[in-house]
Amino acid sequence: MKKIVGIIEKGADGGYTIYAEGGLPLFSNGMTEEEARESFESLVPEQAEYMKERTGEYPEWYDKNVVFDYKSAAFLK
């Protein structure tokens, strides 16, 4: 089982952005934190499938049983 850590930032417009820790090519946004999380979690398997189509295999960061953990960008500063 793989774990992906999403970093949550609140934007000046009041919306939220989430990007993956460690430079993984995963990011999402939404007007609420919950919307951004839902978008992020649905993006992960889509991005993994896309990468499999392009390279012939799933990326090393992906597992069908992936779990998510979130951190606020404010706490990382």
All heavy atoms as a GROMACS GRO file, in nm:
protein
  616
    1MET      N    1   0.085  -0.117   0.000
    1MET     CA    2   0.000   0.000   0.000
    1MET      C    3   0.090   0.124   0.000
    1MET      O    4   0.183   0.132   0.078
    1MET     CB    5  -0.091  -0.002   0.122
    1MET     CG    6  -0.179   0.118   0.130
    1MET     SD    7  -0.292   0.126   0.272
    1MET     CE    8  -0.331  -0.041   0.310
    2LYS      N    9   0.059   0.217  -0.088
    2LYS     CA   10   0.135   0.342  -0.098
    2LYS      C   11   0.058   0.453  -0.028
    2LYS      O   12  -0.065   0.450  -0.019
    2LYS     CB   13   0.155   0.381  -0.244
    2LYS     CG   14   0.224   0.277  -0.328
    2LYS     CD   15   0.371   0.286  -0.316
    2LYS     CE   16   0.434   0.184  -0.409
    2LYS     NZ   17   0.569   0.210  -0.439
    3LYS      N   18   0.132   0.552   0.020
    3LYS     CA   19   0.070   0.669   0.082
    3LYS      C   20   0.114   0.792   0.004
    3LYS      O   21   0.232   0.810  -0.024
    3LYS     CB   22   0.111   0.682   0.228
    3LYS     CG   23   0.050   0.806   0.294
    3LYS     CD   24   0.063   0.804   0.444
    3LYS     CE   25   0.198   0.852   0.488
    3LYS     NZ   26   0.205   0.875   0.633
    4ILE      N   27   0.017   0.876  -0.030
    4ILE     CA   28   0.044   1.003  -0.095
    4ILE      C   29   0.005   1.113   0.001
    4ILE      O   30  -0.106   1.115   0.053
    4ILE     CB   31  -0.033   1.016  -0.227
    4ILE    CG1   32   0.017   0.910  -0.326
    4ILE    CG2   33  -0.018   1.156  -0.285
    4ILE    CD1   34  -0.057   0.906  -0.457
    5VAL      N   35   0.099   1.204   0.025
    5VAL     CA   36   0.074   1.318   0.113
    5VAL      C   37   0.039   1.438   0.027
    5VAL      O   38   0.116   1.477  -0.062
    5VAL     CB   39   0.197   1.348   0.202
    5VAL    CG1   40   0.171   1.471   0.288
    5VAL    CG2   41   0.230   1.227   0.287
    6GLY      N   42  -0.078   1.495   0.052
    6GLY     CA   43  -0.122   1.614  -0.019
    6GLY      C   44  -0.101   1.737   0.068
    6GLY      O   45  -0.137   1.738   0.186
    7ILE      N   46  -0.042   1.840   0.010
    7ILE     CA   47  -0.020   1.967   0.079
    7ILE      C   48  -0.133   2.062   0.040
    7ILE      O   49  -0.153   2.089  -0.079
    7ILE     CB   50   0.117   2.029   0.042
    7ILE    CG1   51   0.230   1.927   0.061
    7ILE    CG2   52   0.141   2.156   0.121
    7ILE    CD1   53   0.244   1.872   0.200
    8ILE      N   54  -0.204   2.113   0.138
    8ILE     CA   55  -0.321   2.198   0.114
    8ILE      C   56  -0.282   2.344   0.136
    8ILE      O   57  -0.227   2.380   0.239
    8ILE     CB   58  -0.435   2.162   0.210
    8ILE    CG1   59  -0.473   2.014   0.194
    8ILE    CG2   60  -0.555   2.254   0.188
    8ILE    CD1   61  -0.569   1.964   0.298
    9GLU      N   62  -0.314   2.426   0.035
    9GLU     CA   63  -0.292   2.571   0.046
    9GLU      C   64  -0.423   2.643   0.018
    9GLU      O   65  -0.495   2.607  -0.075
    9GLU     CB   66  -0.188   2.618  -0.056
    9GLU     CG   67  -0.049   2.576  -0.025
    9GLU     CD   68   0.054   2.641  -0.119
    9GLU    OE1   69   0.014   2.708  -0.216
    9GLU    OE2   70   0.173   2.624  -0.092
   10LYS      N   71  -0.451   2.744   0.099
   10LYS     CA   72  -0.569   2.827   0.075
   10LYS      C   73  -0.525   2.945  -0.010
   10LYS      O   74  -0.428   3.015   0.024
   10LYS     CB   75  -0.631   2.874   0.205
   10LYS     CG   76  -0.761   2.948   0.182
   10LYS     CD   77  -0.838   2.969   0.310
   10LYS     CE   78  -0.971   3.036   0.274
   10LYS     NZ   79  -1.054   3.051   0.391
   11GLY      N   80  -0.596   2.970  -0.119
   11GLY     CA   81  -0.560   3.078  -0.210
   11GLY      C   82  -0.619   3.212  -0.169
   11GLY      O   83  -0.710   3.219  -0.085
   12ALA      N   84  -0.569   3.316  -0.231
   12ALA     CA   85  -0.617   3.451  -0.203
   12ALA      C   86  -0.764   3.467  -0.242
   12ALA      O   87  -0.835   3.550  -0.186
   12ALA     CB   88  -0.531   3.553  -0.278
   13ASP      N   89  -0.811   3.385  -0.338
   13ASP     CA   90  -0.950   3.391  -0.383
   13ASP      C   91  -1.044   3.312  -0.292
   13ASP      O   92  -1.164   3.306  -0.316
   13ASP     CB   93  -0.962   3.342  -0.526
   13ASP     CG   94  -0.930   3.193  -0.542
   13ASP    OD1   95  -0.881   3.131  -0.444
   13ASP    OD2   96  -0.953   3.140  -0.651
   14GLY      N   97  -0.988   3.248  -0.189
   14GLY     CA   98  -1.068   3.168  -0.096
   14GLY      C   99  -1.077   3.022  -0.132
   14GLY      O  100  -1.127   2.942  -0.056
   15GLY      N  101  -1.029   2.985  -0.252
   15GLY     CA  102  -1.028   2.846  -0.295
   15GLY      C  103  -0.909   2.771  -0.237
   15GLY      O  104  -0.825   2.828  -0.167
   16TYR      N  105  -0.901   2.645  -0.267
   16TYR     CA  106  -0.795   2.559  -0.214
   16TYR      C  107  -0.722   2.487  -0.327
   16TYR      O  108  -0.783   2.446  -0.425
   16TYR     CB  109  -0.853   2.454  -0.118
   16TYR     CG  110  -0.906   2.515   0.008
   16TYR    CD1  111  -1.034   2.569   0.014
   16TYR    CD2  112  -0.828   2.521   0.123
   16TYR    CE1  113  -1.083   2.627   0.129
   16TYR    CE2  114  -0.875   2.578   0.239
   16TYR     CZ  115  -1.003   2.631   0.242
   16TYR     OH  116  -1.049   2.689   0.356
   17THR      N  117  -0.593   2.470  -0.310
   17THR     CA  118  -0.509   2.394  -0.400
   17THR      C  119  -0.443   2.283  -0.320
   17THR      O  120  -0.403   2.305  -0.206
   17THR     CB  121  -0.401   2.482  -0.464
   17THR    OG1  122  -0.465   2.584  -0.540
   17THR    CG2  123  -0.309   2.403  -0.554
   18ILE      N  124  -0.431   2.166  -0.380
   18ILE     CA  125  -0.360   2.055  -0.318
   18ILE      C  126  -0.258   2.005  -0.418
   18ILE      O  127  -0.290   1.982  -0.534
   18ILE     CB  128  -0.455   1.940  -0.279
   18ILE    CG1  129  -0.560   1.989  -0.180
   18ILE    CG2  130  -0.376   1.823  -0.219
   18ILE    CD1  131  -0.663   1.884  -0.141
   19TYR      N  132  -0.135   1.988  -0.371
   19TYR     CA  133  -0.031   1.928  -0.454
   19TYR      C  134   0.036   1.819  -0.372
   19TYR      O  135   0.036   1.821  -0.250
   19TYR     CB  136   0.070   2.032  -0.503
   19TYR     CG  137   0.141   2.108  -0.394
   19TYR    CD1  138   0.261   2.062  -0.342
   19TYR    CD2  139   0.087   2.226  -0.341
   19TYR    CE1  140   0.326   2.132  -0.240
   19TYR    CE2  141   0.151   2.295  -0.240
   19TYR     CZ  142   0.271   2.248  -0.192
   19TYR     OH  143   0.335   2.317  -0.090
   20ALA      N  144   0.093   1.723  -0.444
   20ALA     CA  145   0.154   1.608  -0.378
   20ALA      C  146   0.293   1.641  -0.328
   20ALA      O  147   0.372   1.704  -0.397
   20ALA     CB  148   0.160   1.489  -0.472
   21GLU      N  149   0.322   1.596  -0.207
   21GLU     CA  150   0.455   1.610  -0.149
   21GLU      C  151   0.554   1.525  -0.228
   21GLU      O  152   0.519   1.421  -0.284
   21GLU     CB  153   0.449   1.561  -0.004
   21GLU     CG  154   0.576   1.578   0.075
   21GLU     CD  155   0.556   1.536   0.219
   21GLU    OE1  156   0.534   1.416   0.245
   21GLU    OE2  157   0.561   1.623   0.306
   22GLY      N  158   0.677   1.571  -0.236
   22GLY     CA  159   0.781   1.492  -0.302
   22GLY      C  160   0.791   1.512  -0.451
   22GLY      O  161   0.857   1.434  -0.519
   23GLY      N  162   0.724   1.614  -0.504
   23GLY     CA  163   0.736   1.643  -0.645
   23GLY      C  164   0.659   1.552  -0.738
   23GLY      O  165   0.685   1.550  -0.858
   24LEU      N  166   0.566   1.474  -0.684
   24LEU     CA  167   0.484   1.388  -0.771
   24LEU      C  168   0.399   1.477  -0.862
   24LEU      O  169   0.357   1.585  -0.821
   24LEU     CB  170   0.394   1.297  -0.688
   24LEU     CG  171   0.464   1.201  -0.593
   24LEU    CD1  172   0.360   1.119  -0.517
   24LEU    CD2  173   0.559   1.111  -0.667
   25PRO      N  174   0.369   1.432  -0.983
   25PRO     CA  175   0.294   1.516  -1.078
   25PRO      C  176   0.143   1.514  -1.052
   25PRO      O  177   0.063   1.479  -1.138
   25PRO     CB  178   0.328   1.450  -1.213
   25PRO     CG  179   0.342   1.305  -1.177
   25PRO     CD  180   0.409   1.305  -1.042
   26LEU      N  181   0.104   1.555  -0.932
   26LEU     CA  182  -0.035   1.551  -0.891
   26LEU      C  183  -0.074   1.682  -0.825
   26LEU      O  184  -0.010   1.725  -0.729
   26LEU     CB  185  -0.056   1.437  -0.791
   26LEU     CG  186  -0.011   1.298  -0.835
   26LEU    CD1  187  -0.010   1.204  -0.716
   26LEU    CD2  188  -0.099   1.246  -0.945
   27PHE      N  189  -0.179   1.745  -0.876
   27PHE     CA  190  -0.231   1.864  -0.811
   27PHE      C  191  -0.378   1.880  -0.847
   27PHE      O  192  -0.425   1.828  -0.948
   27PHE     CB  193  -0.152   1.989  -0.849
   27PHE     CG  194  -0.163   2.026  -0.994
   27PHE    CD1  195  -0.259   2.115  -1.036
   27PHE    CD2  196  -0.078   1.971  -1.087
   27PHE    CE1  197  -0.272   2.148  -1.169
   27PHE    CE2  198  -0.088   2.003  -1.221
   27PHE     CZ  199  -0.187   2.092  -1.262
   28SER      N  200  -0.449   1.952  -0.762
   28SER     CA  201  -0.592   1.972  -0.782
   28SER      C  202  -0.634   2.100  -0.712
   28SER      O  203  -0.558   2.157  -0.633
   28SER     CB  204  -0.667   1.853  -0.724
   28SER     OG  205  -0.804   1.865  -0.750
   29ASN      N  206  -0.756   2.144  -0.738
   29ASN     CA  207  -0.807   2.261  -0.668
   29ASN      C  208  -0.957   2.252  -0.656
   29ASN      O  209  -1.022   2.169  -0.718
   29ASN     CB  210  -0.763   2.391  -0.737
   29ASN     CG  211  -0.804   2.396  -0.882
   29ASN    OD1  212  -0.915   2.358  -0.914
   29ASN    ND2  213  -0.716   2.439  -0.968
   30GLY      N  214  -1.011   2.338  -0.572
   30GLY     CA  215  -1.155   2.344  -0.552
   30GLY      C  216  -1.190   2.468  -0.471
   30GLY      O  217  -1.103   2.529  -0.408
   31MET      N  218  -1.316   2.504  -0.472
   31MET     CA  219  -1.359   2.622  -0.396
   31MET      C  220  -1.366   2.594  -0.246
   31MET      O  221  -1.356   2.684  -0.166
   31MET     CB  222  -1.494   2.673  -0.447
   31MET     CG  223  -1.483   2.740  -0.583
   31MET     SD  224  -1.351   2.866  -0.594
   31MET     CE  225  -1.404   2.987  -0.474
   32THR      N  226  -1.382   2.467  -0.208
   32THR     CA  227  -1.377   2.429  -0.067
   32THR      C  228  -1.265   2.326  -0.050
   32THR      O  229  -1.223   2.262  -0.147
   32THR     CB  230  -1.510   2.366  -0.020
   32THR    OG1  231  -1.529   2.241  -0.087
   32THR    CG2  232  -1.628   2.459  -0.045
   33GLU      N  233  -1.221   2.309   0.072
   33GLU     CA  234  -1.117   2.209   0.098
   33GLU      C  235  -1.168   2.069   0.063
   33GLU      O  236  -1.095   1.989   0.003
   33GLU     CB  237  -1.072   2.215   0.243
   33GLU     CG  238  -0.957   2.123   0.273
   33GLU     CD  239  -0.904   2.134   0.415
   33GLU    OE1  240  -0.917   2.241   0.478
   33GLU    OE2  241  -0.850   2.032   0.463
   34GLU      N  242  -1.291   2.040   0.096
   34GLU     CA  243  -1.349   1.908   0.066
   34GLU      C  244  -1.355   1.885  -0.085
   34GLU      O  245  -1.322   1.776  -0.132
   34GLU     CB  246  -1.489   1.895   0.128
   34GLU     CG  247  -1.551   1.759   0.108
   34GLU     CD  248  -1.473   1.645   0.171
   34GLU    OE1  249  -1.406   1.665   0.274
   34GLU    OE2  250  -1.479   1.534   0.116
   35GLU      N  251  -1.394   1.985  -0.160
   35GLU     CA  252  -1.399   1.974  -0.305
   35GLU      C  253  -1.259   1.948  -0.363
   35GLU      O  254  -1.242   1.865  -0.452
   35GLU     CB  255  -1.456   2.103  -0.364
   35GLU     CG  256  -1.478   2.101  -0.513
   35GLU     CD  257  -1.537   2.232  -0.560
   35GLU    OE1  258  -1.654   2.261  -0.525
   35GLU    OE2  259  -1.466   2.306  -0.632
   36ALA      N  260  -1.160   2.017  -0.310
   36ALA     CA  261  -1.023   1.998  -0.356
   36ALA      C  262  -0.973   1.857  -0.322
   36ALA      O  263  -0.906   1.793  -0.403
   36ALA     CB  264  -0.931   2.103  -0.294
   37ARG      N  265  -1.006   1.807  -0.204
   37ARG     CA  266  -0.965   1.670  -0.165
   37ARG      C  267  -1.030   1.566  -0.256
   37ARG      O  268  -0.964   1.472  -0.300
   37ARG     CB  269  -1.002   1.641  -0.019
   37ARG     CG  270  -0.913   1.708   0.081
   37ARG     CD  271  -0.958   1.673   0.222
   37ARG     NE  272  -0.886   1.747   0.321
   37ARG     CZ  273  -0.834   1.693   0.431
   37ARG    NH1  274  -0.848   1.565   0.456
   37ARG    NH2  275  -0.769   1.768   0.517
   38GLU      N  276  -1.160   1.582  -0.280
   38GLU     CA  277  -1.230   1.487  -0.367
   38GLU      C  278  -1.169   1.487  -0.508
   38GLU      O  279  -1.148   1.381  -0.567
   38GLU     CB  280  -1.378   1.521  -0.374
   38GLU     CG  281  -1.454   1.489  -0.248
   38GLU     CD  282  -1.598   1.536  -0.250
   38GLU    OE1  283  -1.645   1.585  -0.356
   38GLU    OE2  284  -1.664   1.525  -0.146
   39SER      N  285  -1.140   1.604  -0.558
   39SER     CA  286  -1.079   1.617  -0.690
   39SER      C  287  -0.941   1.553  -0.693
   39SER      O  288  -0.906   1.481  -0.787
   39SER     CB  289  -1.072   1.764  -0.729
   39SER     OG  290  -1.010   1.780  -0.853
   40PHE      N  291  -0.862   1.577  -0.589
   40PHE     CA  292  -0.726   1.522  -0.580
   40PHE      C  293  -0.730   1.370  -0.578
   40PHE      O  294  -0.657   1.303  -0.651
   40PHE     CB  295  -0.658   1.577  -0.455
   40PHE     CG  296  -0.513   1.539  -0.441
   40PHE    CD1  297  -0.417   1.605  -0.513
   40PHE    CD2  298  -0.474   1.438  -0.354
   40PHE    CE1  299  -0.281   1.572  -0.500
   40PHE    CE2  300  -0.341   1.404  -0.339
   40PHE     CZ  301  -0.244   1.472  -0.413
   41GLU      N  302  -0.818   1.314  -0.496
   41GLU     CA  303  -0.825   1.169  -0.482
   41GLU      C  304  -0.877   1.100  -0.608
   41GLU      O  305  -0.837   0.988  -0.638
   41GLU     CB  306  -0.908   1.133  -0.359
   41GLU     CG  307  -0.836   1.171  -0.231
   41GLU     CD  308  -0.912   1.143  -0.103
   41GLU    OE1  309  -1.010   1.064  -0.106
   41GLU    OE2  310  -0.873   1.199   0.001
   42SER      N  311  -0.962   1.167  -0.684
   42SER     CA  312  -1.008   1.107  -0.810
   42SER      C  313  -0.905   1.126  -0.921
   42SER      O  314  -0.898   1.045  -1.014
   42SER     CB  315  -1.143   1.165  -0.852
   42SER     OG  316  -1.132   1.299  -0.890
   43LEU      N  317  -0.822   1.228  -0.910
   43LEU     CA  318  -0.718   1.253  -1.010
   43LEU      C  319  -0.609   1.147  -1.006
   43LEU      O  320  -0.555   1.110  -1.110
   43LEU     CB  321  -0.654   1.391  -0.984
   43LEU     CG  322  -0.520   1.414  -1.052
   43LEU    CD1  323  -0.541   1.461  -1.194
   43LEU    CD2  324  -0.436   1.510  -0.973
   44VAL      N  325  -0.575   1.098  -0.888
   44VAL     CA  326  -0.462   1.005  -0.873
   44VAL      C  327  -0.474   0.881  -0.961
   44VAL      O  328  -0.383   0.854  -1.040
   44VAL     CB  329  -0.439   0.972  -0.724
   44VAL    CG1  330  -0.341   0.857  -0.709
   44VAL    CG2  331  -0.387   1.095  -0.651
   45PRO      N  332  -0.584   0.806  -0.956
   45PRO     CA  333  -0.592   0.690  -1.045
   45PRO      C  334  -0.598   0.729  -1.193
   45PRO      O  335  -0.544   0.658  -1.279
   45PRO     CB  336  -0.717   0.615  -1.001
   45PRO     CG  337  -0.791   0.707  -0.912
   45PRO     CD  338  -0.696   0.810  -0.863
   46GLU      N  339  -0.659   0.843  -1.223
   46GLU     CA  340  -0.664   0.890  -1.362
   46GLU      C  341  -0.523   0.919  -1.414
   46GLU      O  342  -0.489   0.881  -1.526
   46GLU     CB  343  -0.750   1.015  -1.373
   46GLU     CG  344  -0.897   0.990  -1.350
   46GLU     CD  345  -0.979   1.118  -1.346
   46GLU    OE1  346  -0.928   1.226  -1.384
   46GLU    OE2  347  -1.096   1.111  -1.304
   47GLN      N  348  -0.444   0.987  -1.334
   47GLN     CA  349  -0.307   1.019  -1.374
   47GLN      C  350  -0.223   0.892  -1.387
   47GLN      O  351  -0.143   0.880  -1.478
   47GLN     CB  352  -0.243   1.115  -1.272
   47GLN     CG  353  -0.102   1.157  -1.305
   47GLN     CD  354  -0.093   1.249  -1.427
   47GLN    OE1  355  -0.194   1.288  -1.486
   47GLN    NE2  356   0.026   1.283  -1.466
   48ALA      N  357  -0.243   0.797  -1.297
   48ALA     CA  358  -0.169   0.671  -1.303
   48ALA      C  359  -0.205   0.595  -1.431
   48ALA      O  360  -0.117   0.538  -1.496
   48ALA     CB  361  -0.198   0.587  -1.179
   49GLU      N  362  -0.332   0.591  -1.466
   49GLU     CA  363  -0.376   0.524  -1.589
   49GLU      C  364  -0.315   0.593  -1.712
   49GLU      O  365  -0.270   0.526  -1.805
   49GLU     CB  366  -0.528   0.522  -1.601
   49GLU     CG  367  -0.597   0.426  -1.508
   49GLU     CD  368  -0.566   0.280  -1.538
   49GLU    OE1  369  -0.535   0.245  -1.654
   49GLU    OE2  370  -0.572   0.200  -1.443
   50TYR      N  371  -0.315   0.725  -1.711
   50TYR     CA  372  -0.256   0.800  -1.821
   50TYR      C  373  -0.108   0.764  -1.837
   50TYR      O  374  -0.060   0.738  -1.947
   50TYR     CB  375  -0.272   0.950  -1.798
   50TYR     CG  376  -0.194   1.034  -1.895
   50TYR    CD1  377  -0.239   1.052  -2.026
   50TYR    CD2  378  -0.074   1.095  -1.858
   50TYR    CE1  379  -0.166   1.129  -2.116
   50TYR    CE2  380  -0.001   1.170  -1.948
   50TYR     CZ  381  -0.048   1.187  -2.076
   50TYR     OH  382   0.024   1.261  -2.165
   51MET      N  383  -0.036   0.761  -1.726
   51MET     CA  384   0.106   0.730  -1.731
   51MET      C  385   0.129   0.585  -1.776
   51MET      O  386   0.224   0.557  -1.848
   51MET     CB  387   0.171   0.759  -1.595
   51MET     CG  388   0.170   0.910  -1.565
   51MET     SD  389   0.237   0.951  -1.404
   51MET     CE  390   0.411   0.950  -1.444
   52LYS      N  391   0.039   0.495  -1.738
   52LYS     CA  392   0.052   0.356  -1.783
   52LYS      C  393   0.032   0.347  -1.934
   52LYS      O  394   0.104   0.274  -2.003
   52LYS     CB  395  -0.048   0.267  -1.711
   52LYS     CG  396  -0.036   0.121  -1.753
   52LYS     CD  397  -0.135   0.032  -1.685
   52LYS     CE  398  -0.114  -0.110  -1.734
   52LYS     NZ  399  -0.227  -0.194  -1.702
   53GLU      N  400  -0.064   0.422  -1.987
   53GLU     CA  401  -0.086   0.424  -2.131
   53GLU      C  402   0.038   0.474  -2.205
   53GLU      O  403   0.071   0.426  -2.312
   53GLU     CB  404  -0.206   0.513  -2.166
   53GLU     CG  405  -0.339   0.453  -2.128
   53GLU     CD  406  -0.454   0.547  -2.150
   53GLU    OE1  407  -0.437   0.651  -2.219
   53GLU    OE2  408  -0.564   0.519  -2.100
   54ARG      N  409   0.105   0.573  -2.147
   54ARG     CA  410   0.222   0.633  -2.212
   54ARG      C  411   0.349   0.548  -2.199
   54ARG      O  412   0.430   0.546  -2.289
   54ARG     CB  413   0.249   0.772  -2.154
   54ARG     CG  414   0.134   0.869  -2.159
   54ARG     CD  415   0.128   0.952  -2.280
   54ARG     NE  416   0.252   1.026  -2.295
   54ARG     CZ  417   0.284   1.091  -2.402
   54ARG    NH1  418   0.202   1.095  -2.503
   54ARG    NH2  419   0.397   1.155  -2.412
   55THR      N  420   0.366   0.480  -2.086
   55THR     CA  421   0.492   0.411  -2.061
   55THR      C  422   0.479   0.258  -2.057
   55THR      O  423   0.580   0.189  -2.055
   55THR     CB  424   0.552   0.455  -1.926
   55THR    OG1  425   0.465   0.412  -1.820
   55THR    CG2  426   0.570   0.606  -1.919
   56GLY      N  427   0.356   0.209  -2.048
   56GLY     CA  428   0.336   0.065  -2.040
   56GLY      C  429   0.330   0.010  -1.899
   56GLY      O  430   0.304  -0.109  -1.878
   57GLU      N  431   0.351   0.095  -1.799
   57GLU     CA  432   0.342   0.049  -1.660
   57GLU      C  433   0.296   0.163  -1.571
   57GLU      O  434   0.310   0.281  -1.604
   57GLU     CB  435   0.475  -0.007  -1.612
   57GLU     CG  436   0.590   0.089  -1.620
   57GLU     CD  437   0.723   0.023  -1.589
   57GLU    OE1  438   0.748  -0.088  -1.638
   57GLU    OE2  439   0.800   0.084  -1.514
   58TYR      N  440   0.242   0.123  -1.456
   58TYR     CA  441   0.200   0.224  -1.359
   58TYR      C  442   0.323   0.293  -1.301
   58TYR      O  443   0.428   0.230  -1.286
   58TYR     CB  444   0.120   0.160  -1.244
   58TYR     CG  445  -0.021   0.122  -1.284
   58TYR    CD1  446  -0.057  -0.012  -1.298
   58TYR    CD2  447  -0.116   0.219  -1.307
   58TYR    CE1  448  -0.186  -0.048  -1.334
   58TYR    CE2  449  -0.246   0.184  -1.343
   58TYR     CZ  450  -0.280   0.051  -1.356
   58TYR     OH  451  -0.406   0.017  -1.392
   59PRO      N  452   0.308   0.420  -1.261
   59PRO     CA  453   0.420   0.488  -1.196
   59PRO      C  454   0.450   0.424  -1.060
   59PRO      O  455   0.360   0.366  -0.997
   59PRO     CB  456   0.372   0.631  -1.181
   59PRO     CG  457   0.224   0.626  -1.193
   59PRO     CD  458   0.191   0.506  -1.276
   60GLU      N  459   0.573   0.434  -1.015
   60GLU     CA  460   0.615   0.370  -0.890
   60GLU      C  461   0.544   0.424  -0.767
   60GLU      O  462   0.534   0.357  -0.667
   60GLU     CB  463   0.766   0.382  -0.874
   60GLU     CG  464   0.815   0.524  -0.881
   60GLU     CD  465   0.874   0.571  -0.751
   60GLU    OE1  466   0.974   0.517  -0.712
   60GLU    OE2  467   0.814   0.661  -0.691
   61TRP      N  468   0.488   0.545  -0.776
   61TRP     CA  469   0.418   0.603  -0.661
   61TRP      C  470   0.274   0.554  -0.648
   61TRP      O  471   0.206   0.585  -0.552
   61TRP     CB  472   0.420   0.756  -0.667
   61TRP     CG  473   0.378   0.815  -0.798
   61TRP    CD1  474   0.462   0.861  -0.897
   61TRP    CD2  475   0.245   0.836  -0.846
   61TRP    NE1  476   0.387   0.908  -1.003
   61TRP    CE2  477   0.254   0.894  -0.975
   61TRP    CE3  478   0.119   0.810  -0.794
   61TRP    CZ2  479   0.143   0.927  -1.052
   61TRP    CZ3  480   0.008   0.844  -0.870
   61TRP    CH2  481   0.021   0.902  -0.997
   62TYR      N  482   0.226   0.477  -0.744
   62TYR     CA  483   0.085   0.438  -0.745
   62TYR      C  484   0.064   0.294  -0.701
   62TYR      O  485   0.141   0.206  -0.734
   62TYR     CB  486   0.027   0.457  -0.885
   62TYR     CG  487  -0.120   0.422  -0.893
   62TYR    CD1  488  -0.214   0.501  -0.829
   62TYR    CD2  489  -0.163   0.310  -0.962
   62TYR    CE1  490  -0.348   0.469  -0.834
   62TYR    CE2  491  -0.297   0.277  -0.968
   62TYR     CZ  492  -0.389   0.357  -0.904
   62TYR     OH  493  -0.522   0.325  -0.908
   63ASP      N  494  -0.046   0.275  -0.631
   63ASP     CA  495  -0.094   0.144  -0.590
   63ASP      C  496  -0.246   0.158  -0.588
   63ASP      O  497  -0.298   0.261  -0.546
   63ASP     CB  498  -0.039   0.112  -0.451
   63ASP     CG  499  -0.082  -0.024  -0.399
   63ASP    OD1  500  -0.204  -0.050  -0.398
   63ASP    OD2  501   0.004  -0.101  -0.358
   64LYS      N  502  -0.318   0.057  -0.632
   64LYS     CA  503  -0.464   0.066  -0.635
   64LYS      C  504  -0.523   0.085  -0.496
   64LYS      O  505  -0.636   0.128  -0.482
   64LYS     CB  506  -0.524  -0.055  -0.704
   64LYS     CG  507  -0.496  -0.054  -0.852
   64LYS     CD  508  -0.565  -0.165  -0.924
   64LYS     CE  509  -0.520  -0.160  -1.070
   64LYS     NZ  510  -0.621  -0.190  -1.164
   65ASN      N  511  -0.447   0.053  -0.392
   65ASN     CA  512  -0.492   0.071  -0.254
   65ASN      C  513  -0.427   0.193  -0.189
   65ASN      O  514  -0.408   0.196  -0.068
   65ASN     CB  515  -0.462  -0.054  -0.171
   65ASN     CG  516  -0.537  -0.173  -0.222
   65ASN    OD1  517  -0.655  -0.165  -0.252
   65ASN    ND2  518  -0.470  -0.286  -0.235
   66VAL      N  519  -0.394   0.292  -0.270
   66VAL     CA  520  -0.326   0.411  -0.219
   66VAL      C  521  -0.410   0.477  -0.109
   66VAL      O  522  -0.533   0.477  -0.115
   66VAL     CB  523  -0.295   0.510  -0.334
   66VAL    CG1  524  -0.422   0.568  -0.393
   66VAL    CG2  525  -0.203   0.621  -0.288
   67VAL      N  526  -0.342   0.528  -0.008
   67VAL     CA  527  -0.408   0.604   0.099
   67VAL      C  528  -0.358   0.747   0.093
   67VAL      O  529  -0.247   0.774   0.044
   67VAL     CB  530  -0.384   0.543   0.239
   67VAL    CG1  531  -0.447   0.407   0.249
   67VAL    CG2  532  -0.238   0.537   0.271
   68PHE      N  533  -0.437   0.838   0.144
   68PHE     CA  534  -0.404   0.980   0.138
   68PHE      C  535  -0.389   1.036   0.279
   68PHE      O  536  -0.463   1.001   0.369
   68PHE     CB  537  -0.514   1.057   0.065
   68PHE     CG  538  -0.530   1.013  -0.078
   68PHE    CD1  539  -0.621   0.915  -0.113
   68PHE    CD2  540  -0.451   1.068  -0.177
   68PHE    CE1  541  -0.635   0.872  -0.244
   68PHE    CE2  542  -0.463   1.027  -0.309
   68PHE     CZ  543  -0.555   0.929  -0.342
   69ASP      N  544  -0.294   1.124   0.292
   69ASP     CA  545  -0.272   1.199   0.415
   69ASP      C  546  -0.258   1.344   0.372
   69ASP      O  547  -0.203   1.372   0.264
   69ASP     CB  548  -0.145   1.149   0.484
   69ASP     CG  549  -0.127   1.209   0.623
   69ASP    OD1  550  -0.227   1.253   0.683
   69ASP    OD2  551  -0.012   1.212   0.669
   70TYR      N  552  -0.306   1.435   0.452
   70TYR     CA  553  -0.302   1.577   0.414
   70TYR      C  554  -0.233   1.659   0.522
   70TYR      O  555  -0.246   1.632   0.640
   70TYR     CB  556  -0.444   1.630   0.391
   70TYR     CG  557  -0.509   1.566   0.272
   70TYR    CD1  558  -0.594   1.456   0.288
   70TYR    CD2  559  -0.485   1.613   0.144
   70TYR    CE1  560  -0.654   1.396   0.179
   70TYR    CE2  561  -0.545   1.554   0.034
   70TYR     CZ  562  -0.629   1.445   0.053
   70TYR     OH  563  -0.687   1.385  -0.055
   71LYS      N  564  -0.160   1.761   0.474
   71LYS     CA  565  -0.095   1.857   0.562
   71LYS      C  566  -0.126   1.996   0.511
   71LYS      O  567  -0.134   2.018   0.390
   71LYS     CB  568   0.058   1.839   0.559
   71LYS     CG  569   0.108   1.707   0.610
   71LYS     CD  570   0.259   1.701   0.600
   71LYS     CE  571   0.312   1.565   0.643
   71LYS     NZ  572   0.458   1.556   0.628
   72SER      N  573  -0.138   2.088   0.603
   72SER     CA  574  -0.159   2.228   0.566
   72SER      C  575  -0.024   2.291   0.533
   72SER      O  576   0.072   2.274   0.608
   72SER     CB  577  -0.224   2.303   0.680
   72SER     OG  578  -0.225   2.441   0.652
   73ALA      N  579  -0.017   2.364   0.424
   73ALA     CA  580   0.106   2.432   0.386
   73ALA      C  581   0.147   2.534   0.493
   73ALA      O  582   0.265   2.559   0.513
   73ALA     CB  583   0.089   2.502   0.251
   74ALA      N  584   0.050   2.588   0.566
   74ALA     CA  585   0.080   2.685   0.672
   74ALA      C  586   0.166   2.625   0.782
   74ALA      O  587   0.248   2.693   0.842
   74ALA     CB  588  -0.049   2.740   0.730
   75PHE      N  589   0.148   2.495   0.808
   75PHE     CA  590   0.226   2.430   0.913
   75PHE      C  591   0.365   2.390   0.867
   75PHE      O  592   0.450   2.352   0.947
   75PHE     CB  593   0.152   2.306   0.966
   75PHE     CG  594   0.028   2.340   1.042
   75PHE    CD1  595  -0.096   2.310   0.991
   75PHE    CD2  596   0.036   2.406   1.164
   75PHE    CE1  597  -0.210   2.342   1.062
   75PHE    CE2  598  -0.077   2.438   1.236
   75PHE     CZ  599  -0.202   2.407   1.183
   76LEU      N  600   0.389   2.396   0.738
   76LEU     CA  601   0.521   2.357   0.685
   76LEU      C  602   0.618   2.474   0.682
   76LEU      O  603   0.736   2.455   0.659
   76LEU     CB  604   0.505   2.300   0.543
   76LEU     CG  605   0.417   2.177   0.532
   76LEU    CD1  606   0.401   2.137   0.387
   76LEU    CD2  607   0.474   2.063   0.614
   77LYS      N  608   0.568   2.594   0.705
   77LYS     CA  609   0.655   2.713   0.699
   77LYS      C  610   0.724   2.739   0.830
   77LYS      O  611   0.692   2.700   0.933
   77LYS     CB  612   0.573   2.835   0.657
   77LYS     CG  613   0.521   2.818   0.516
   77LYS     CD  614   0.439   2.936   0.475
   77LYS     CE  615   0.388   2.912   0.334
   77LYS     NZ  616   0.307   3.016   0.283
   0.00000   0.00000   0.00000
